[in-house]
């Protein structure tokens, strides 16, 4: 039913994930929603994070809540927006933290593809949303699916960094073996909460130090500008 094109397919096939009752009910709901409402992301981009970051290559997990719900934003990776779209406030705060921690410049775009290609898995715990209505697809089955995904990632032999920002993401901490993996928790980067512990969290430096200490390539967190100056 879903063809991702890498080792996630084997994991889901082994678990018969897409044949489970909860997923069949979720799929039925989504078919109707996509036919009758404007839903983000595009149905062909729902599994973008999985297609871009294989299970084997995953080094860092960033958990979001649900996709952006305005036109031209969501494309299947948490916090990321399509090129040409204004950088959303939460992502701008992430960039500000990167600037403070690592001295990186704030790029002219919010397209996080370079992170995904390096093994940063950008997962929303709810993977679809109705236009203009945040959390409109919560409680429909996505949380079961993404909890299973987090459990698979937590079972990896290779050490992984989990960046859990905000109450929703932090509720997943108990699923992760902290003897093997690094779990970093902070407030959400939203303007409503970034000043309550996200700014100054040092998560990007800590993530790279952890990866290096386990012989893994650190992440180049600099998102390049897409438009040339001049």
C-alpha positions as CSV (number, residue, x, y, z in Angstrom):
1,X,0.0,0.0,0.0
2,X,2.9,2.3,0.7
3,X,6.2,2.0,-1.2
4,X,9.0,4.0,0.4
5,X,11.9,2.7,-1.6
6,X,14.5,1.8,1.1
7,X,14.8,-0.4,4.2
8,X,11.7,1.1,5.9
9,X,9.8,-1.0,3.4
10,X,11.3,-4.2,4.9
11,X,10.5,-3.1,8.5
12,X,6.9,-2.2,7.7
13,X,6.4,-5.4,5.7
14,X,7.8,-7.6,8.5
15,X,5.4,-5.9,11.0
16,X,2.5,-6.0,8.5
17,X,2.1,-2.3,9.6
18,X,-0.1,-1.3,6.7
19,X,-2.4,-4.2,7.1
20,X,-3.2,-3.5,10.8
21,X,-6.8,-2.4,11.6
22,X,-5.7,1.0,12.9
23,X,-3.9,1.8,9.7
24,X,-6.7,0.6,7.5
25,X,-9.1,2.9,9.4
26,X,-6.6,5.8,9.1
27,X,-6.3,5.2,5.4
28,X,-10.1,5.1,4.9
29,X,-10.3,8.4,6.7
30,X,-7.5,10.0,4.7
31,X,-9.0,8.9,1.3
32,X,-12.2,10.7,2.2
33,X,-10.3,13.8,3.5
34,X,-8.1,14.2,0.4
35,X,-11.2,13.9,-1.8
36,X,-13.3,16.4,0.1
37,X,-11.0,18.8,1.8
38,X,-7.6,20.5,1.2
39,X,-5.1,18.4,3.1
40,X,-1.3,19.0,3.6
41,X,1.1,17.7,2.6
42,X,0.3,16.5,-0.9
43,X,-0.6,12.8,-0.6
44,X,2.5,11.9,-2.6
45,X,4.7,13.7,0.0
46,X,3.3,12.2,3.2
47,X,6.2,9.8,3.6
48,X,9.0,12.2,2.4
49,X,10.9,11.9,5.7
50,X,11.1,8.1,5.3
51,X,12.1,8.3,1.6
52,X,14.9,10.8,2.3
53,X,16.3,9.2,5.5
54,X,16.6,5.5,5.5
55,X,16.4,3.5,8.7
56,X,20.0,2.5,8.4
57,X,21.2,6.1,7.8
58,X,19.3,7.7,10.6
59,X,21.6,9.5,13.1
60,X,19.4,12.3,14.5
61,X,15.6,12.3,15.1
62,X,13.7,15.6,15.4
63,X,10.0,15.1,16.3
64,X,7.4,17.7,15.3
65,X,3.7,17.7,16.1
66,X,1.7,17.9,12.9
67,X,2.4,19.6,9.5
68,X,2.1,23.3,8.8
69,X,-1.4,23.9,7.7
70,X,-1.1,26.9,5.2
71,X,-0.6,26.7,1.4
72,X,2.9,26.0,0.1
73,X,4.5,25.0,3.4
74,X,4.3,21.3,4.4
75,X,6.0,18.7,2.3
76,X,6.4,15.7,4.7
77,X,9.3,16.8,6.9
78,X,8.8,18.4,10.3
79,X,9.7,22.1,10.5
80,X,10.7,22.2,6.9
81,X,9.0,24.3,4.2
82,X,9.2,24.3,0.5
83,X,11.6,26.7,-1.3
84,X,10.1,30.1,-1.8
85,X,8.0,29.9,1.3
86,X,8.5,32.4,4.2
87,X,10.4,30.8,7.1
88,X,7.9,30.0,9.8
89,X,8.5,31.5,13.3
90,X,9.5,28.1,15.0
91,X,12.0,27.3,12.3
92,X,13.4,30.9,12.5
93,X,14.0,30.3,16.2
94,X,15.8,27.1,15.4
95,X,18.0,29.0,13.1
96,X,18.6,31.6,15.8
97,X,19.7,28.9,18.2
98,X,22.1,27.5,15.6
99,X,23.5,31.0,15.1
100,X,24.0,31.4,18.8
101,X,25.5,27.9,19.3
102,X,27.6,27.4,16.2
103,X,27.9,30.9,14.6
104,X,25.9,29.8,11.5
105,X,24.2,32.4,9.3
106,X,20.4,32.5,9.1
107,X,19.6,31.2,5.6
108,X,17.1,32.7,3.2
109,X,14.9,29.6,3.1
110,X,13.4,26.9,5.3
111,X,14.1,23.9,3.1
112,X,15.7,21.3,5.4
113,X,16.5,18.8,2.7
114,X,20.3,19.0,3.4
115,X,19.6,17.8,7.0
116,X,17.5,14.8,5.8
117,X,20.2,13.8,3.4
118,X,22.7,13.6,6.2
119,X,20.6,11.3,8.4
120,X,18.4,13.8,10.2
121,X,14.9,12.2,10.4
122,X,12.3,14.9,10.4
123,X,9.2,13.2,11.7
124,X,5.8,14.7,12.6
125,X,3.9,12.5,15.1
126,X,0.8,13.3,13.1
127,X,1.6,13.3,9.4
128,X,-1.3,15.1,7.8
129,X,-3.5,18.1,8.5
130,X,-6.5,19.9,7.1
131,X,-5.8,23.4,5.6
132,X,-6.0,26.1,8.3
133,X,-6.9,23.7,11.1
134,X,-3.9,22.7,13.3
135,X,-4.2,19.2,14.9
136,X,-7.3,18.4,12.7
137,X,-5.9,14.9,12.1
138,X,-4.9,14.1,15.6
139,X,-6.4,11.0,17.2
140,X,-7.1,9.3,13.8
141,X,-4.3,6.7,14.0
142,X,-1.1,8.5,13.0
143,X,0.1,8.6,16.6
144,X,0.0,4.8,16.7
145,X,2.0,4.6,13.5
146,X,4.6,7.1,14.6
147,X,5.0,5.5,18.0
148,X,5.8,2.3,16.2
149,X,8.4,4.2,14.1
150,X,10.0,5.7,17.2
151,X,10.1,2.2,18.8
152,X,12.0,0.9,15.8
153,X,14.4,3.8,15.9
154,X,15.0,3.3,19.6
155,X,15.8,-0.4,18.9
156,X,18.7,0.6,16.6
157,X,22.1,-0.8,17.6
158,X,23.8,2.3,16.4
159,X,23.5,5.3,18.7
160,X,21.0,7.9,17.7
161,X,20.3,11.4,19.0
162,X,16.6,12.2,19.7
163,X,15.8,15.9,19.9
164,X,12.5,16.3,21.8
165,X,11.1,19.8,21.8
166,X,7.8,20.6,23.5
167,X,5.4,18.6,25.6
168,X,4.2,16.4,22.7
169,X,7.7,15.3,21.7
170,X,8.9,15.0,25.2
171,X,6.2,12.5,26.0
172,X,8.0,10.0,23.8
173,X,11.2,10.1,26.0
174,X,10.2,7.0,28.0
175,X,10.2,4.9,24.8
176,X,13.9,5.4,24.2
177,X,16.9,3.6,25.8
178,X,19.1,6.4,27.1
179,X,21.9,3.9,27.8
180,X,22.4,3.5,24.1
181,X,21.0,6.8,22.6
182,X,21.1,10.4,23.5
183,X,17.8,12.1,24.4
184,X,17.8,15.9,24.6
185,X,14.7,17.6,25.8
186,X,13.7,21.3,25.7
187,X,10.8,23.7,25.3
188,X,9.3,24.0,21.8
189,X,10.9,26.5,19.5
190,X,7.6,28.3,19.0
191,X,7.6,32.0,19.8
192,X,5.2,31.2,22.7
193,X,7.8,28.9,24.4
194,X,11.3,29.3,22.9
195,X,12.3,31.7,25.7
196,X,11.4,29.0,28.3
197,X,14.3,26.7,27.6
198,X,14.7,26.3,23.9
199,X,17.1,29.2,23.5
200,X,20.4,28.3,25.0
201,X,19.6,24.5,25.0
202,X,22.9,23.7,23.2
203,X,21.3,20.7,21.5
204,X,23.1,21.0,18.2
205,X,26.5,21.1,19.7
206,X,25.6,18.2,22.1
207,X,24.2,16.1,19.2
208,X,27.4,16.5,17.2
209,X,29.7,15.8,20.2
210,X,27.7,12.6,20.9
211,X,27.9,11.5,17.2
212,X,31.7,12.1,17.1
213,X,32.2,10.3,20.4
214,X,30.7,7.2,18.8
215,X,32.6,7.4,15.6
216,X,29.8,8.8,13.5
217,X,30.0,11.8,11.2
218,X,28.6,15.0,12.8
219,X,25.8,16.9,11.1
220,X,26.6,20.0,9.1
221,X,23.7,22.1,10.4
222,X,24.2,25.0,8.0
223,X,21.3,25.3,5.6
224,X,22.7,27.0,2.5
225,X,21.1,30.1,0.9
226,X,19.2,29.2,-2.2
227,X,19.4,32.6,-3.8
228,X,22.7,34.1,-4.9
229,X,23.3,37.7,-3.7
230,X,23.8,40.5,-6.2
